[in-house]
Amino acid sequence: MNAPAWRIWLVVALMCGWGILTIRFVQKGNVPFALLCALLLISNGVTLWRLTKRGK
């Protein structure tokens, strides 16, 4: 199953956003929100991996 290109780009954009927010919350010392954003970043990374892995 090949994912549509727009879905892959959407997940990549979400990963960039969560990564930026994680860095900002770490800089401000807001640990709970930094952990939440990091968790969402990892979740989107797993989704991206599932969408793009070959030989499914």
BELFENQUI-V430422 format. One record per backbone hydrogen bond with DSSP energy under -0.5 kcal/mol. NH is the residue of the N-H (numbers start at 1). CO is the residue of the C=O. Records with the same first field share a line. If there is no record, write none. Layout:
NH=CO / CO
This chain:
3=1 / 51
7=4
8=4
9=5
10=6
11=7
12=8
13=9
14=10
15=11
16=12
17=13
18=14
19=15
20=16
21=17
22=18
23=19
24=20
25=21
26=22
27=23
28=24
29=25 / 26
30=25
31=29
34=30
35=31
36=32
37=33
38=34
39=35
40=36
41=37
42=38
43=39
44=40
45=41
46=42
47=43
48=44
49=45
50=46
51=47
52=48
53=49
